[in-house]
């Protein structure tokens, strides 16, 4: 996926362009998840707003250079997988009570997103925003430099709906930055599901009934993405350096058939 970022960042300048904060374990309060999101390690994660027709949408994105934002293709794909029909697209940061907003000059989806008609299992759910002006005072995320990733804890950051593993995501709660942890348990097999996809599941404290993959003991700040977190970041820390390894793509209600960010749901991230 890093090849897409490099090629698009250089080659798409001549092109003209014609959605999930999250839910947390129910034995914790909201405060720690707000505090983690405010950590400078995750300052690169911002909020995306845009319109299609008469409807307004909210999502998330990650600053990867002073004027480029990485997000999900389904965020900026518009009505034709290529960004058509989108207007008023902007990217903003909230620091305390201050909001700084940057308008997007152009936006693009991974070439594979359109050719697969938005098939999330194909592993092409990546998009880019080119901002009309450079961002200063915010450190861009560092992309993970390796193609191989071990099973390890990750931090999920975004602006989506909130709730707990019991309530699921609650309508009307999106728009505030939250972050939590989950174990990166699995990667696509490269046959039925793209190896570009990374997976986490939402483990429930005190029971293994809702475990899908990996260990059944939840992390201290176990967390799951929700609507509005799409395009947000999955981060890991290795050798005292924090890297962006994935972009939030989808939820999967694999146990009960309902993708509502309750215990047992699985989230998929497109690796970068």
C-alpha positions as CSV (number, residue, x, y, z in Angstrom):
1,X,0.0,0.0,0.0
2,X,2.9,2.4,0.5
3,X,3.4,2.2,-3.3
4,X,0.0,3.8,-3.8
5,X,0.8,6.6,-1.5
6,X,4.1,7.3,-3.2
7,X,2.7,7.1,-6.8
8,X,-0.4,9.1,-6.1
9,X,1.5,11.8,-4.2
10,X,3.6,12.4,-7.3
11,X,1.6,11.3,-10.3
12,X,-1.9,12.5,-9.4
13,X,-1.1,16.2,-9.3
14,X,-2.2,16.4,-12.9
15,X,-5.5,14.7,-12.3
16,X,-8.8,16.6,-11.7
17,X,-11.2,15.0,-9.3
18,X,-14.7,15.1,-11.0
19,X,-17.7,6.5,6.7
20,X,-16.5,4.9,11.6
21,X,-14.4,7.4,17.9
22,X,-15.5,3.9,19.1
23,X,-16.9,1.7,21.9
24,X,-15.0,0.6,25.0
25,X,-15.1,-2.1,27.6
26,X,-18.1,-1.6,29.8
27,X,-16.2,-1.7,33.1
28,X,-14.4,1.6,32.3
29,X,-15.5,5.2,32.0
30,X,-15.0,7.5,29.0
31,X,-12.2,9.6,30.5
32,X,-9.2,7.4,29.8
33,X,-10.2,7.1,26.1
34,X,-10.4,10.9,25.7
35,X,-7.0,11.2,27.5
36,X,-5.3,8.7,25.2
37,X,-6.7,10.5,22.1
38,X,-5.1,13.7,23.4
39,X,-1.7,12.2,23.6
40,X,0.7,14.0,21.2
41,X,1.6,10.6,19.7
42,X,-1.8,10.7,17.9
43,X,-2.0,14.4,17.1
44,X,-2.0,13.5,13.3
45,X,-5.5,12.1,13.5
46,X,-8.1,14.7,12.5
47,X,-11.8,15.0,11.5
48,X,-13.1,14.9,8.0
49,X,-16.4,16.6,7.0
50,X,-18.0,16.7,3.5
51,X,-21.3,16.8,1.7
52,X,-22.8,14.7,-1.1
53,X,-25.9,16.2,-2.5
54,X,-27.9,17.5,0.5
55,X,-26.4,15.2,3.0
56,X,-23.5,15.9,5.4
57,X,-21.0,13.3,6.6
58,X,-18.3,13.0,9.3
59,X,-15.3,10.7,9.2
60,X,-11.6,10.6,10.2
61,X,-8.2,10.9,8.6
62,X,-4.5,10.9,9.3
63,X,-2.0,13.6,8.4
64,X,1.0,11.9,6.7
65,X,2.8,15.0,5.4
66,X,2.2,18.8,5.8
67,X,-0.5,18.8,3.0
68,X,-1.6,15.2,2.5
69,X,-4.1,13.2,4.6
70,X,-4.6,9.5,4.4
71,X,-8.1,8.1,4.9
72,X,-10.4,5.4,3.6
73,X,-11.4,5.2,0.0
74,X,-15.1,4.8,1.0
75,X,-14.8,8.2,2.7
76,X,-13.8,10.1,-0.4
77,X,-15.1,7.7,-3.1
78,X,-18.3,9.8,-3.6
79,X,-20.9,8.4,-5.9
80,X,-18.6,6.8,-8.5
81,X,-15.7,5.3,-6.4
82,X,-13.5,8.1,-7.7
83,X,-14.6,11.0,-5.6
84,X,-17.5,12.3,-7.7
85,X,-20.3,14.3,-6.2
86,X,-18.4,15.4,-3.1
87,X,-18.3,19.0,-2.0
88,X,-17.1,21.1,1.0
89,X,-14.5,18.5,1.9
90,X,-12.3,19.6,4.8
91,X,-9.9,18.3,7.5
92,X,-9.8,19.7,11.0
93,X,-7.9,19.4,14.2
94,X,-9.4,20.2,17.7
95,X,-7.0,21.3,20.4
96,X,-8.8,22.1,23.6
97,X,-11.6,24.4,22.5
98,X,-9.8,25.6,19.3
99,X,-10.6,24.1,15.9
100,X,-8.4,24.6,12.9
101,X,-9.8,23.6,9.5
102,X,-8.1,23.0,6.2
103,X,-10.0,22.8,2.9
104,X,-9.2,19.9,0.6
105,X,-8.1,21.0,-2.8
106,X,-8.4,17.5,-4.4
107,X,-8.9,14.0,-3.3
108,X,-8.3,10.5,-4.7
109,X,-9.0,6.8,-4.1
110,X,-6.7,3.9,-4.6
111,X,-6.9,2.8,-8.2
112,X,-8.0,-0.7,-7.0
113,X,-11.0,0.7,-5.2
114,X,-12.8,1.6,-8.5
115,X,-11.7,-1.5,-10.4
116,X,-13.1,-3.7,-7.7
117,X,-16.3,-1.6,-7.3
118,X,-15.5,-0.9,-3.7
119,X,-14.9,-4.4,-2.6
120,X,-13.6,-4.0,1.0
121,X,-12.2,-7.6,1.0
122,X,-9.9,-6.7,-1.8
123,X,-7.8,-4.4,0.5
124,X,-7.9,-1.2,-1.5
125,X,-9.9,0.9,0.9
126,X,-7.4,3.9,1.0
127,X,-7.9,7.5,-0.1
128,X,-5.9,10.7,-0.1
129,X,-6.8,14.3,0.5
130,X,-4.5,17.0,-0.8
131,X,-5.0,20.1,1.4
132,X,-5.1,23.6,-0.1
133,X,-2.5,24.7,2.4
134,X,0.1,23.1,4.5
135,X,-0.5,22.2,8.2
136,X,2.0,23.6,10.7
137,X,2.4,22.8,14.4
138,X,1.1,19.2,14.0
139,X,3.5,16.3,13.5
140,X,2.6,14.0,10.6
141,X,2.3,10.3,11.3
142,X,5.2,8.1,10.4
143,X,4.3,5.1,8.1
144,X,5.4,1.7,9.3
145,X,8.5,0.8,7.3
146,X,8.1,-3.0,7.0
147,X,5.7,-5.2,5.1
148,X,5.6,-7.7,7.9
149,X,3.7,-7.1,11.2
150,X,3.7,-9.4,14.2
151,X,0.7,-9.9,16.5
152,X,0.9,-7.0,18.9
153,X,-1.2,-4.3,20.6
154,X,-2.4,-1.4,18.5
155,X,-4.0,2.0,19.3
156,X,-7.2,2.9,17.4
157,X,-7.9,6.6,17.0
158,X,-10.9,8.4,15.4
159,X,-13.9,10.7,15.7
160,X,-16.8,8.2,15.5
161,X,-19.7,7.3,17.6
162,X,-19.2,6.2,21.2
163,X,-20.6,3.6,23.6
164,X,-19.6,0.4,25.4
165,X,-19.3,-3.2,24.4
166,X,-22.8,-3.7,25.8
167,X,-24.6,-0.7,24.3
168,X,-22.8,-0.7,21.0
169,X,-22.3,2.6,19.2
170,X,-24.9,5.3,20.1
171,X,-26.4,7.4,17.4
172,X,-25.5,11.1,17.6
173,X,-22.3,10.8,19.7
174,X,-19.8,11.1,16.9
175,X,-17.5,14.1,16.4
176,X,-15.1,13.9,19.4
177,X,-11.7,12.3,19.3
178,X,-11.3,9.1,21.2
179,X,-8.6,6.4,21.3
180,X,-8.3,2.9,22.7
181,X,-6.4,-0.3,22.4
182,X,-6.8,-3.7,20.7
183,X,-4.7,-6.6,19.8
184,X,-3.8,-6.9,16.1
185,X,-4.8,-10.6,16.0
186,X,-4.8,-11.5,12.3
187,X,-4.0,-10.6,8.7
188,X,-5.9,-11.6,5.5
189,X,-4.9,-14.9,4.0
190,X,-4.2,-13.4,0.6
191,X,-6.7,-15.9,-1.0
192,X,-10.3,-15.1,0.0
193,X,-9.3,-11.9,1.9
194,X,-6.5,-9.6,0.9
195,X,-3.3,-9.8,2.9
196,X,-3.5,-6.0,3.0
197,X,-6.2,-6.3,5.7
198,X,-5.4,-6.4,9.5
199,X,-8.0,-7.5,12.0
200,X,-8.9,-6.9,15.6
201,X,-11.8,-8.4,17.7
202,X,-13.7,-6.9,20.6
203,X,-13.0,-9.2,23.6
204,X,-15.4,-9.0,26.6
205,X,-14.0,-8.9,30.2
206,X,-14.8,-12.0,32.2
207,X,-15.8,-14.3,29.5
208,X,-14.5,-16.0,26.3
209,X,-17.9,-16.2,24.7
210,X,-17.3,-13.3,22.4
211,X,-13.8,-14.1,21.4
212,X,-13.3,-14.5,17.6
213,X,-9.5,-14.7,17.1
214,X,-6.4,-14.5,19.2
215,X,-6.4,-14.4,22.9
216,X,-9.7,-14.0,24.8
217,X,-8.4,-11.6,27.5
218,X,-9.2,-7.9,26.6
219,X,-6.5,-5.3,26.8
220,X,-6.7,-2.8,29.7
221,X,-8.3,-0.2,27.3
222,X,-10.0,-2.7,24.9
223,X,-11.8,-0.7,22.1
224,X,-13.7,-1.1,18.9
225,X,-14.2,1.3,16.0
226,X,-17.7,2.7,15.2
227,X,-19.4,4.8,12.5
228,X,-17.4,8.0,12.0
229,X,-14.0,6.3,12.7
230,X,-13.6,5.3,9.0
231,X,-10.3,6.6,7.8
232,X,-8.9,6.9,11.3
233,X,-5.6,5.4,12.3
234,X,-4.2,2.1,13.7
235,X,-0.9,2.8,15.4
236,X,1.8,0.6,17.0
237,X,4.9,1.6,19.0
238,X,8.2,-0.2,18.3
239,X,11.6,0.7,19.7
240,X,10.1,3.8,21.3
241,X,8.8,5.1,17.9
242,X,5.1,5.2,17.0
243,X,4.0,4.2,13.5
244,X,0.8,4.3,11.5
245,X,0.1,0.7,10.3
246,X,-3.5,0.8,9.2
247,X,-6.5,2.8,8.2
248,X,-10.0,2.0,9.7
249,X,-12.1,0.3,6.9
250,X,-15.0,-1.7,8.3
251,X,-16.8,-3.5,11.1
252,X,-18.0,-7.1,10.9
253,X,-20.7,-8.6,13.2
254,X,-19.3,-12.0,12.7
255,X,-21.0,-13.6,15.7
256,X,-24.5,-12.2,15.6
257,X,-24.7,-10.8,12.1
258,X,-25.1,-7.2,13.4
259,X,-22.2,-4.7,12.9
260,X,-22.9,-2.4,15.9
261,X,-19.5,-2.3,17.7
262,X,-20.6,-4.6,20.5
263,X,-18.5,-7.4,22.0
264,X,-17.6,-10.0,19.4
265,X,-17.5,-7.6,16.5
266,X,-14.4,-7.6,14.3
267,X,-12.8,-4.5,12.7
268,X,-10.7,-4.5,9.5
269,X,-7.9,-2.0,8.8
270,X,-6.2,-1.5,5.4
271,X,-2.5,-1.7,6.0
272,X,-0.4,1.2,4.8
